[in-house]
Each structure stands twice: as C-alpha cells, then as structure tokens.
Amino acid sequence: MLSPPSNKSATDDNLLKRFLQCSKNSIEQSKSLIELFYTVRSQAPEIFANRDPKQPELQMIFENIDFLPLPTLTEDNCKVFIYRILTNDVDKYDFVNGVKAFFIFADVRMVSEDQIPEGEIPIFDMKNFTLRHLTKIVLPVLKKYMIYTQEAHPIRLRAIHLLNTPPFLDKCMAFVRPFLNSEVAEMLHSHLPDSDTLYQFVPRRCLPAEYGGEPDLTCEGLKREWMDKVMKFREYLMDESRWTVDESRRTGDKRHTGMEGSFRTLSID
C-alpha cells in the first residue's frame, strides 16, 4: 500500500474532487484510483519528472504543438480539448517530450479548474501527422501513456475524435491497438479531411474559428491563455513531491506495481 504525497495545498482540493467524481463519490474506489495515479507517475519519470516548462526541449514542443482546452462545454457538460501538431517537420517533433507536455497541460487543468466537467472529449487533429512521425514513437512510453490515460487519469472519457485522418490511419492504429482496451476503442470516431462529420458530435459553438466555430474564439488566443497559465503553475509542476511517491516506502504485496501489467488489482487503506 502507498500513501499519497503529504505536500498539499488548497489547489489540491480540485484534484481530490476529480478523484471522487471519477469514482462516482465512492471513497474506496477513489483511494484505489489515487494509488494508480501516483504509482504510474512514480514509475514513468521520463514523462512525469523534470517538468520545468521553461526548459528548451519543452519550449520547442509548445511552439510546434497546440494543447487547447476549449472554454465552452457541450450540452451534457463535457469539456472539449484539441491537440494538434502545427508542422509536418519531424525534426521539430519529440515523442517523449510531447507526452510530457500533454500531461503538463492536463495537470494544470486538474488543479486550476474549479468546475469539473461530466466528461472529456479530446480531438486529435492529424492534419500535419506524417508517416515519419510514426518512426519517432517510443513504444515503452506509448504503453505508459496508454495505461495512465485509460486506468489512472481522473477523468471520465466520453469520446475520442481523430480529425483529418490520413490514408495511413491503419498504420497509426497498429501502434495503439495492442494497448487499447475495448471500452475506449468503442469511443473512437474518425473524420476525413474536408468533412463536417465532427459537428454531429461536437457543436460549432464549442469550437474555435479555425474549426468552423465561434469567430471570436481563436486557437492563437487560447494558446496564449493556457501558456500563461502553465507558467503561473511552473513551480507547482516542478515540485515532484506533489506528483509522485517514493516506491521504496511501499509495504505489502508489490507484485502488481510494475508497468508490464494492469494496475486494476491495486488498493490502498
């Protein structure tokens, strides 16, 4: 069993509320999810450690990838999130730091948003994703990303939209499919370039102008707003004692703490 980090502040209340909401207000399920959350993070330092957003490697990611939580919720109170690569220049793409940056934005959201949505709807815009990007994928890191997002991330995933899907989508899915559970697989929706099928699921009023949405809401403006927020939480992000635990202090059965299997058997007192 593990104890979560003791270095807490008022901002952590928002995070604890997310665990409760995601566990349907069950204390026992929340405790199990908390253990999953900290265990996965502690065993994935390449993603969850050394997270100074000012470091050059992450600055390059921020310049070339957009992570855009959208301000308007859907009718069923879900949060829409856009992820998009801004250039097809593969030399400006680093998979590991890209995953790290993804969770930096996710963590800032978790501790800064007072209103917790009923669900999450990520949109992955694949317009600039090329076959060469596939060669940059680091499979052990992809596996950790998939385990964490499907089992340990305190959100309720409602749907996943793949926008501007390329002809080689099947090759992309070949990387992901071994780590994809059936429930999440059923949430996947793909949308071809120049199609308007996304609007069947996500109303235009939730989207920025670049995606046929609100003219006063732009990706550039959203990016500026969220980069400012990330920098505001810089010290918080860099304080690893808030986000990980010391695995050497774990007591009891350690058989299920490795990244090679599912974490569902973990529990805490």
MOTAKA-V398125 format. One record per backbone hydrogen bond with DSSP energy under -0.5 kcal/mol. NH is the residue of the N-H (numbers start at 1). CO is the residue of the C=O. If there is no record, write none. Layout:
nh co
NH CO
NH CO
//
This chain:
nh co
8 6
12 9
13 10
14 11
15 11
16 12
17 13
18 14
19 15
20 16
21 17
22 18
23 19
24 21
25 20
26 23
27 25
30 26
31 27
32 28
33 29
34 30
35 31
36 32
37 33
38 34
39 35
40 36
41 37
42 38
43 39
44 41
47 44
48 44
49 45
53 51
55 52
58 55
59 55
60 56
61 57
62 58
63 59
64 60
64 61
65 61
66 84
68 82
69 67
70 80
73 71
74 78
77 74
79 119
81 121
82 68
83 123
84 66
85 125
86 64
87 64
90 88
92 89
93 90
98 94
99 95
100 96
101 97
102 98
103 99
104 100
105 101
106 102
107 103
108 104
109 105
110 106
111 107
112 108
113 109
114 112
116 114
117 115
118 77
119 77
120 156
121 79
122 159
123 81
124 122
124 161
125 83
125 123
126 124
126 163
129 126
133 130
134 130
134 131
135 131
135 132
136 133
137 134
139 137
141 138
142 138
143 139
144 140
145 141
146 142
147 143
148 144
149 145
150 146
151 147
152 147
152 148
153 148
154 152
155 153
157 155
158 120
159 120
160 187
161 122
162 160
162 189
163 124
163 161
164 191
165 191
169 166
171 168
172 168
173 169
174 170
175 171
175 172
176 172
177 173
178 174
179 176
180 177
181 179
185 181
186 182
187 184
188 185
189 160
191 162
193 165
195 192
199 196
200 197
201 198
202 198
206 203
207 204
209 214
209 217
211 208
212 209
213 208
214 204
214 207
217 214
218 216
222 218
223 219
224 220
225 221
226 222
227 223
228 224
229 225
230 226
231 227
232 228
233 229
234 231
237 233
238 234
239 235
240 238
242 239
243 240
244 240
245 38
247 245
249 246
250 247
251 1
257 254
261 258
266 263
//
